[in-house]
Amino acid sequence: MKEISAKEVQTVLEQGRSLNLIDVREVDEVEAGHIPGIFHIPLGLLEFRMNELNKNETYIIVCRSGARSGRATHFLESRGFDVTNMVGGMLAWEGEVQ
């Protein structure tokens, strides 16, 4: 499983480059604060909504601590998606929050 740190994600975004971030937390967690520009798919709905994703794109998966995003990364990877887990999740995030 590919991994990226929250700091690396923050640096790329601060350089003005765009990333495809998928936040797999629950609705209330995302409403409490999320990285601007995320695409929200709760982990429990990922299996049913993965058709909304493009296998030709690269995605970074985000959750609170990195555990749920790790499960989501394994799941999507096993189905042919190019995905990377953001290690440490939002607990490690020091960048802008919406």
C-alpha positions, 0 to 999 in steps of 0.5 A, spaced: 500 500 500 502 506 498 502 512 503 503 519 503 504 523 510 499 529 511 505 534 511 506 532 504 499 533 502 499 539 505 505 542 501 503 539 494 496 543 496 500 549 498 504 549 491 497 550 488 497 543 485 491 539 485 490 532 488 484 528 488 482 527 496 477 522 498 475 523 505 472 516 508 469 519 514 462 519 517 458 526 515 458 529 522 466 528 522 467 531 515 462 537 517 466 538 523 472 540 519 475 537 512 481 539 507 478 544 502 476 540 495 475 533 498 470 528 495 466 525 501 465 518 500 463 515 507 467 508 508 461 504 509 458 507 502 465 506 498 463 499 495 456 502 492 459 509 490 466 507 487 463 507 480 463 515 481 471 514 481 475 514 475 481 508 474 485 513 470 485 518 476 490 517 482 486 518 489 489 520 496 484 517 501 483 521 508 480 519 514 481 521 522 487 517 524 489 513 517 486 506 519 479 507 515 483 510 509 488 504 510 482 499 509 479 504 503 486 504 500 486 496 500 479 495 498 480 500 492 487 498 490 484 491 490 479 493 484 484 496 480 484 504 483 491 508 483 490 510 491 495 512 496 493 512 504 494 519 507 498 516 514 496 519 520 489 522 517 486 528 520 489 528 526 496 529 523 493 535 518 496 542 520 493 545 513 487 549 512 480 546 514 474 548 512 
